[in-house]
Amino acid sequence: SRADKIRIKRLKDTVENGNIILHTNRTLEEVTGDQMGVTGLRLRDTQQSDNIETLDIAGLFVAIGHSPNTALFEGQLELENGYIKVQSGTHGIATQTSIPGVFAAGDGRDQIYR
C-alpha cells in the first residue's frame, strides 16, 4: 500500500548508514536454533516463491503489524491470548521471549500499548 511504501522509505532513510539491512517482500518461513538460542532465519520471496534466503542471526526482534499475526509461533514461543509472552521489567532482557536470544517487540507482544 501507499502507506507501507512511505514507511519503508522513511526507514531506509533512517538506517542508510547503519547496521540494519531491510529484507522487503519476504515472509518468514522458519526460525532455526539450538540449545543456546536462535541461530538463523529462512525467508521466502513473496514475488518469486521459489527463492528462499537463509540468514545467520544471533537474535530476533518480532514486529509483525497492527494485529498480532502470531500463529506461526504457536508451539515455538510461549503465547498469551495470541500475543508473544516476554519477560517483564524496564531493563535487561525485558523483551526476551521464552527462547533465549529471541526478543519480541511491537503489536505481536503488547496488547495494551500497541
Buried (B, 14 or more C-beta within 10 A) or exposed (E): EEEEEEEEEEEEEEEEEEEEEEEEEBEBEEBEBEEEBBBBBBBBBEEEEEEEEEBEBEEBEBEBEEEBEBEBBEEBBEBEEBBBBBEEEEEEEEBBBBBBBBBBBBBBBBEEEE
